[in-house]
Amino acid sequence: MTALTLSTSSAATVRADAVVVGVAKGAKGVVVTPGAEAVDKAFGGKLGAVLETLGASGAEGEVTKLPAADGLKAPVVLAVGLGDAPAKGDAYDNEALRRAAGSAARALSGTKKAGFALPVEDAEAAAAVSEGALLGAYTFTAYRSNGNGQNAKGSKKDNAKSAPLGEAAIVGGKPRDKEFKAAAERSVALAEEINRARDLINTPSNDLDPKSFAAQAQAAAKEFGLKVEVLDEKALKKGGYGGLMGVGQGSEAPPRLVRIAHTHPKADKTLALVGKGITYDSGGISLKPAGHNETMKCDMSGAAAVFAAVVAAARLGLKVNVTGWLALAENMPSGSATRPGDVLTMYSGKTVEVLNTDAEGRLVLADALTRASEEAPDAIVDVATLTGAMVLALGNRTFAVMANDDAFRTSIHEIAEEVGEQSWPMPMPSELRKGMDSPVADIANMGERMGGGLVAGLFLKEFVGEGIPWAHLDIAGPAFHEGAPWGYTPKGGTGSAVRTLVRLAERTAAGDLG
């Protein structure tokens, strides 16, 4: 991953291949943001005017490169837009800084070192710039000729141009200040774990099945001192995990349930995180139509987020017990696959009539939620690319938050907004439960078509232990980005929800959630 340093140099004196400065949309044109004063001075106080001449407007994510003026150590200036300038006296929003740094880092691929002279008024702002730069520089190169990012048919020059930014130096970062140093260390750990989730999501299903996913969890547990337990198909069958076995029985790659846990000797709270880990979703017998299968390697994004969040909690030494449950299966059609109309007996003992085998995520999550509830955690959060209905409702950048406790739902929503992840609280209308009544089983895995994302949440609620605060994050929209990269969001796996889960763990450790 891109290296991160805190620099005491000014924007004019930082020794780098490029210096990044911020610009914004002001009332009278392009405004140069704080942190770039020395660069603006080198241009005779006319950097904004020069950029306007080149077509810059200060719009969010807009990138403009120009040769450096005399007096600057870096040979190139990269101006990145932060959007509308804040009111006088107000600071730039941390998410604007994060996105700007990401856009700049992406534009600087092939560069060895860049100085980021964006507005850094405090450690939080420095963290935002750091996160944005590290996440924006992400590339997935495992399948590009021997996994080292080198194109066997391309020249060394072409390969160098496509390499990620080598080092991001945060100008004004105060490396000797405890708060700044801690913010930088947290940013590195967080970004590395988000990028771990991205790598998992981007890995094709022929190389990532439930068994190999579980092996990665075991390796990480050994590296970071985590406790790990893997239930294979024999243990799942013996234990009565009908949801996991029912979804996975059509595949030659059998299912797994992974428990991976960070424990702290002084912790007095336990947070359980449950992730949907469908390593490939064909829809099963209820086969997906053409055009809907190509990205289904991403249907394990929830499990990837949970895995990454638990490792991050360990790396940060958070004073809270965080247990991750990875419900891993591959949903395939075959002669042994679950059929529409079959009835499964879940780990909880409840029976489920499977009306649609493509509503499989809720089945594996149900078993994991029941198992997580047995340990009586203080709260449970599940994360899943669960429903296309939620994408229709909220679009591709916003995940839904549902819960059995209004205050907990509000807290999750506020945390997500705080860390820069777009979310929206959704209701769980009780009248929709009746649509899942089954004539042959306790409940069906499908209900009314309208409000399908809410129906899925109501189904999951049935498997949460009594009295345990629970929230459900449906990340079907933002988990996998198919369009052009923007801000710090790459094409492909995004690592959605990792930041929210880590901040939730930090808040819980601090006692901020009661």
N, C-alpha and C positions, 0 to 999 in steps of 0.2 A: 504494500500500500504506500501511497505518497507519504513522505516523511513530513513531520510538523515541527517547526521551531518557533520560538518567541524571539523577536529581534528588537534590540535597543536602538537600531539605526533609524534614521528618518527616511521618508520616502525618497529623498534626494540622494542619500548616501548608501542605501541598502545595496549590497553587492549581489546582483541577481541578473538573470537573463531577461527579465521583464518586471515592471512594477505595475501593480493593479491599483487603480484609483476608482472612486465612485463618483457618479454624476446622477443628477436627479432633474425632474421636470419642475422648474420654478415658474413663477407668475410671468417672468419676462424672458424665459428661455432656459437653456441648460445651466444648471447650478453645479459647481464643483463641491463635493461633500467634504466634511471634516476628515483630516488624515492626509489629504492631498494638497495641503497648502504649499509645501515645498516644491511640488511638481508644478503647481499653478504658477508659482513665482518664477520658476525656470522658463516658463512660457510667457513671461512678462505680464502675468495676471490675465492672460487671454486664452487660457486652456479651453474654457467653455465656448468661446467664440470660434476657436479653431475646430472644435468637435462639431459644432453646428454647421460649419462650412463643409465638413465631411459627411453630413447627413444625420448626425446623432441628435437624439431628442431627450435622452435621459429615461426612456421607457424601460420598464422592468425587463431585465435579461438582455437588453441590447448591448452588444459588444463592439467596440471600435478600437482598432490598433493603429498606432502612429509612431514614427521615429521619435526618440527622446530628444529633448532640447539640450543645449550645452549646460553643463553643471549637474547633470544627472548621471549616476553611476550605471544604472541599467540602460541598455541600448534601446529598449522598447517600452512604450507606455500602453497599457491596455485599460481603456475606460469602460466600465460596466454600469448599466443603468439600474437604479434602485426604485424607479417609479416616481410618484409624486413626492416632492420635498415636504417634510413635516412642518407644522406651524413653528414659528420662532420660539426657541426655548425647549422644544420637544426633541427627543432622540429618535433616531431611525429604528423602526421595528426590527426585532431580532430575526424574524422570518425573512424580511426583505434583505437583510445582510446575508443570511444563510443562502438564499437563492442567488444573490448576486455573486457571492464567492463561488458557488457551484458553477454558474455560467462561465465565470472567468477561468476556473480550473479546467473545465472541459475545452475551452477555446485555446488553452495553453498546452494541449497534448503535444508531446515531443520536446517540451522545454524542461531543462534540468532543474531550474530553481526560479521561483517567482516570489516577489515581495508583495504582500497584500496590505495596501495602505487604505483600508476602508475605515469608516467611523468606528473606533473602538474606545468607547468612553469608560467601560468597566469590564470586569471579568466575564460577565454574561454575554456582552457583545463580542468579546474575543472568542468565547466558546462558539457563538453562532457562526462567526467567520471561519473558525477552524473546522467545525462540522461541515459547513457548506463546501469548503475547499476539498476536504478529504472524501466526501461523498460524491462531489461533482467530478472528481478525477477518476472515479471507479471505471474499470473496464473488465470485461469477462473474456479471458484469453485462453482458457483451458483447452479449447478445441481448435486453436489456431496453430497447427504444425508443432507437435510435441509439447503443447501446453505452455510454451514460453513466450507466446506473443509474437514469434518470428514467422513471417510468411515465407515459406520455402521458395516461392516463385517471385517474391518481391525483392527489391534491392535493400541493402542495409540502410540507405537513406530513407526509403519509404517506411521501413520498419521503425526507425527512430521517430519519424513524424507521428506515428500512431501510438507510440508509447505514452503512458499516462505521465502527468506532471511529476517530476522527481521529488521536489521539496517545496513546501509552502511555508514561507517565513511571515509570521504575523507581525507587521510593523506596529510598534506601540504596545507590544504584548507583555512587557515587564517580566522577564524570566525569573527575577529574584523575588517577586511578589508572590506570597503563598496562595492567594486567591487565583491569580492568573495561572500559576503553575498547576494548581489543582484542576482548573478549568481545562487546561490543555491536555492533561493526562486523562481526564474524563472523556474529552472529545475523541482522543485516539482510541480508547477502549470501546466507546460507543460506536464510532465509525467502523472499526474493525469487525464488530459483531453484526452491525447492519450489513456490511459487505459479505460477511459469512452467510447471512440469510439470503442475500442476493445470489451468491454463488450456488447455493443449494437449489434455489428456485430456477436458475438458468440451466442447471445441469439436466441433460436429456434423460428421459425415463429409462432408457436402456442401460444407463449407468447409475441411476438412483432409484432403487426399489426399497421396500420397507426394511429389508435386511441390511442393505448398505447404508441407509439413513441411520439405522440404529447403531451401526458400527461407527459412524462419525460421531454420534453422541457419546459412545463409549470412549473414543479417543480423546474427545474434548474433556470428558469427565476426569480422565487420567491426568491430562495436562493441567487442569485448573482446580483439582482437588474436590470434585463434585461426587456425590453419590449417584450411582446409576443402576437401574434394574431393567432388564429387557425380558418381556414375556413373549415367547415364540408361539407358533401355532398350536403346539401341544399343550402349553400352559394356558393359552387362551381358551382352547376347547374344554380342557378340564375345569377351568374356572367359570365357564358359562358365559363367556363374552360373545353373546349371539350377534351383536351388532357388528363388531369387528370381523368375526368369522363369516357372517353372512355376506358382507361386502367383499371380503377378500377371497371367498371360496372359488370364484370364477377365474382366478389368476394362477399362473404357475409360480408367482412370487408371493408367498404367504404373508399374512399380516403380522404386525408387531405392535405391542404397547410398551412404550418406553417411559420410565419414571426417572427424571434427572433432577437432582436437588442441590441447591446451595443452602447450607445451614451456617448460622452464626452462633457462637456460644453465648452471646449476650442478647440474642433476639427474643422478644416476647410476642411477636406476631408472625403468622404464617400466611403466605399468599400462594394460592394454587393457580397455575396457568395451564390451560388446556388448548391444544392446537390440532386442528384438522390436518391430517397428513396423507391425503390421497395422492400418491406419487404419480399416478396417471389415472385420469377419469375418462373412460370411453362412454360412460353412461350405463354400462352393463347391458343387459338384455334390452332395456329402454335406451337403445343406442342413440347417441347424439347425431344430429343431421350433419351433412357435409358442411365444412366451413366452421364448425364449432369444436373440432378435435385438436387443431394444430397447436394450441397453446396450453393444452390441459396438463402439461408437466408442472404448471404453476399451482395445481390444486392442493399442494402441500405447503402453501405460503404461510398458513396459520401455524403449522408445526414448526416451520423455519423461524418464524418470529418468536415463538415461545422458547425454542432452543437457544436462540441468540440472546434473548432477554435474561434467561437463567445464567448463561455464561457471563454476560455483562455484569449481573448482580454480584457474581463471585469475584470477578476482576476488580470491581469497585469496592469490595469488602463491605457490602451493605449489611447493616444490623437488622436483618429481617430474614426469615426462612422463606425461600422461594422454591416451590416445587413445580416442575414442568412435566406435563403429561402429553406425550406425542402419540396420537392415535393414527397409526400408519397402516395403509392398505392400498392395494391397486384394484381398481374397479374395471373388470374386463368381462366380455361376453364369452361364454363357452358352455359346454355341456354340463359343467358342474356349477354354473353361476346361479345365484338366486333369481327366481322368476317373479314377475309381477303377480301378486296374489299369494305369495308365500308368507308364512307367519314365522317371525323370529322371536325367540325368547332371549331378552336382553340380560345383561349382567345384573340389573336391578331386580329381575324376576318378572317385569312387565313384558307383555307380548305385543308385538308390533306387526301389523299387516303391511307388507311392502307393496304399495300400489304403483310405485315408480322407482326403478332401481337407480335412476339418475338423481334421486334425492338421497344419496348415500352418505353425504357428509354428516348429516344429523344422526345417522345410525352409529357411526364410529364415535362421534362426540358423546352420544348418550352413554355409552359404556364407560368412556373416560371420565365423564362428569360424575357418574355414580361412584366410580372408584376413587376419584379425588375427594368426593364428599365424605367417604368413610374415614378420612384422616381429620375431619372436622377443622378445616382451615378457617381463618378469620374472614376470608373472601375468596371467591373464584371468578376468574375472567377467562372466557374462551374466545379464541380467535379463529376465524374461518373464512375462506372464500366460499361462502355458503349458497348465495342465491343470485341468479340473474335479475330477479325482481328488484333487488336492492340497487343494482346498477341502473336499472330503469328509473328508480326513484331518486337517486342521489348523484348519478353520473360516475365518471371514471376517477375522480380525485378525492371523493369523500366517503369515509366509511360510516356505517351505522352503529349506534350504541343503544342496546336494549338492556333492561335489567329488571330484577324482581324488587328493587329498592330504588325509589326515585332519587334519594340523596346520593346513593352510590353512582347511579347513572349520570347525575349532574357532575359529580367529581371527575369521573372518567372523561366526560366531554370537555370540562375545563382543563384537565391535564393535557389532553390531546391538542387543544388550541394553544396552550402555553408552549408546547414543544414544537409547534409548527405542523402538526398533522391535522388535516381537515376532517372533521367528524360532525355528526348530527344526531341528537337524541331522538329515538323513535319509540312510539307507544307499543303496548302489547294488549290490544283490545280483547277482552275476555270472550266476546261473542264469536270470535274466530275459532275458538277452541272446539266448538261443536262440530265444525266441518271435518275434524279429524276423528270423529266417532267411527268405530268400525263394527260391523255386525258379527265379526268372528274373533276379534282380538281386543286388547285393552285400548289400543290407539292405532291409527293409521299413520304412515309417514308422509301423507299428503292431506291437504285440506282445500279450502277455497283458493281459486286461482288468483283472484284479486287480493292484494295484500300478502302475496306469497312469502315475502321476506319476513313479515311479522308472524305468519303462521309457523315458519321454521323456528323462530325464537320461542314461540309458545310450546312447540314440541320439545325443545331443549330444556325448558323450564321444568318439565315433568320429571326430569332425571337429576335435578339439583337437590341436595339434601335439605331437609327442613331447617329453616332458620339461618341459612348461610347466605349472606349477601352475594349476589351473582350478577355478572354483566356479560353480555354477548356482543362481540365486535364482528360485524359482517364486512370484511375487507375485500369483497369480490371486485369492487371497482378499482381501487388504487393499488392492489397487490402486484399487478403485472401491467406494465405500460407498453402499448403497442405502437404509439406514435413517435414522433421525433423527441429527443431528449430536451428537457427544459429545466432551468435552475439546476438543482443538484439531483434531479430525477433522471435516471438513465432509461434507455430502451430496455425492456425486459423486466426482470424481478426488481422490486423497489425496496423491499425490507419494511413495508408498511406495518405499523403498529409497534415496532420494536421500541421506538423512543417513548411512546405512550406507556408501554409496560414497564420500562426501566424507571421512568419518572414516578409511576405508581408505586413501584417498589421503594424508591427513595422517600416518597411521602409517607408510606407505611412505616418505614424504618424510623422516620422522624416523629411519628405519632400524629401526623397531620390528618389522618383519616379516621381518628377515633379508636 
